[in-house]
Amino acid sequence: MVTRIENEEEGMYYSRVVMGTIEPDKHEEAFAIFTDKIIPAAREEEGFRGANLFSNPQTGKFISTTIWKTEEDMIASGNNGYLKKQLDKVAGLLSEPPVIDHYLVHY
């Protein structure tokens, strides 16, 4: 899957990547939380530009990416409580704590 996001001024965006494993029988519930609760909350955050959720229902593994206009916006969303609130929404569905990393998005 390729997602193109326009940012004429900077030439790049910043992405937070969350990787983990959902309990196999909780896949549909996790997807609903992502689309119905996490994405609407993200839209309220300064600099939020988009998100993707990649998942494998057979293994329970997932990769969630959020795209941010600036590195400062991405970091602020982690420091202001937004990220913790979103992770708390799915904490009961995870089989282990997720791994979180940050990347540049080039296009």
C-alpha positions as CSV (number, residue, x, y, z in Angstrom):
1,M,0.0,0.0,0.0
2,V,1.3,3.4,-0.9
3,T,-0.1,6.6,0.5
4,R,0.9,9.9,-1.0
5,I,0.5,12.9,1.3
6,E,1.3,16.4,-0.1
7,N,3.6,18.7,1.7
8,E,5.0,21.2,-0.8
9,E,6.9,23.3,1.7
10,E,9.0,20.7,3.5
11,G,9.4,17.8,1.1
12,M,8.9,15.3,3.9
13,Y,6.7,14.4,6.8
14,Y,7.3,12.5,10.1
15,S,5.8,9.2,11.1
16,R,5.2,7.4,14.4
17,V,5.1,3.7,13.9
18,V,3.5,1.5,16.5
19,M,4.0,-2.3,16.1
20,G,2.5,-5.0,18.2
21,T,0.3,-8.1,18.4
22,I,-3.4,-8.1,19.1
23,E,-5.1,-11.1,20.6
24,P,-6.4,-13.1,17.6
25,D,-10.0,-13.0,18.6
26,K,-9.8,-9.2,19.2
27,H,-8.9,-8.1,15.6
28,E,-12.3,-6.7,14.6
29,E,-12.7,-4.9,17.9
30,A,-9.2,-3.3,17.5
31,F,-10.0,-2.2,14.0
32,A,-13.2,-0.6,15.1
33,I,-11.4,1.3,17.9
34,F,-8.8,2.5,15.4
35,T,-11.3,3.8,12.9
36,D,-14.0,5.1,15.3
37,K,-12.0,6.5,18.2
38,I,-8.3,6.8,17.5
39,I,-8.5,8.5,14.1
40,P,-11.1,11.1,15.2
41,A,-8.9,11.9,18.2
42,A,-5.8,12.2,16.0
43,R,-7.6,14.7,13.7
44,E,-7.8,17.0,16.7
45,E,-4.0,17.0,17.1
46,E,-1.9,19.8,15.7
47,G,0.0,18.7,12.6
48,F,-1.8,15.4,12.1
49,R,-1.8,14.5,8.4
50,G,-3.0,10.9,8.2
51,A,-2.8,7.3,9.4
52,N,-2.7,3.7,8.2
53,L,-3.3,0.4,10.0
54,F,-1.7,-2.7,8.6
55,S,-2.8,-6.0,10.2
56,N,-2.6,-9.7,9.8
57,P,-5.7,-11.4,11.3
58,Q,-4.1,-14.8,11.3
59,T,-1.1,-13.8,13.4
60,G,-2.5,-10.7,15.2
61,K,0.4,-8.6,14.2
62,F,-0.2,-5.0,13.3
63,I,1.6,-1.9,12.3
64,S,0.0,1.5,12.8
65,T,1.5,4.6,11.2
66,T,0.6,8.2,11.9
67,I,1.9,11.0,9.7
68,W,2.8,14.5,11.1
69,K,3.6,17.8,9.4
70,T,6.6,18.5,11.6
71,E,8.8,16.6,14.0
72,E,7.7,19.0,16.7
73,D,4.0,18.1,16.1
74,M,4.8,14.4,16.3
75,I,6.8,14.8,19.6
76,A,4.2,17.1,21.1
77,S,1.5,14.4,20.5
78,G,3.6,12.0,22.5
79,N,4.3,14.5,25.3
80,N,0.8,16.0,25.7
81,G,-1.0,12.7,26.6
82,Y,-2.5,12.0,23.2
83,L,-0.4,8.9,22.5
84,K,-0.9,7.4,25.9
85,K,-4.7,7.9,25.7
86,Q,-4.8,6.2,22.3
87,L,-2.7,3.2,23.5
88,D,-4.9,2.9,26.6
89,K,-7.9,2.4,24.3
90,V,-6.4,-0.8,22.9
91,A,-4.3,-1.9,25.8
92,G,-6.7,-4.7,26.8
93,L,-6.5,-6.1,23.3
94,L,-2.7,-6.4,23.1
95,S,-0.9,-9.6,23.9
96,E,2.3,-7.6,24.7
97,P,3.4,-3.9,25.0
98,P,3.8,-2.3,21.5
99,V,7.1,-1.2,20.0
100,I,7.1,2.5,19.1
101,D,9.5,4.2,16.7
102,H,9.8,7.3,14.6
103,Y,10.7,7.8,10.9
104,L,11.0,10.4,8.2
105,V,8.6,10.0,5.3
106,H,10.2,10.9,2.0
107,Y,8.3,11.2,-1.3
